[in-house]
């Protein structure tokens, strides 16, 4: 997957549990778990905005583009 989700890293840096983040963002723990593992096809900007507000971070702190090994550009 070319987009890596680093939400666990941000949660650890902020010493915040996923359950607490889900409650503050207003999403289910199951949906947060799917996002944390990168098993979602997309995320609403409003959800991403709220996550960034709660974690006091930028979207780039959570989402990272990872070039595939065969992409030698």
Secondary structure by P-SEA (a helix, b strand, c coil): cccccaaaaaaaaacccaaaaaaaacccaaaaaaaaacccccccaaaaaaaaaaacccccccbbbbbcccccc
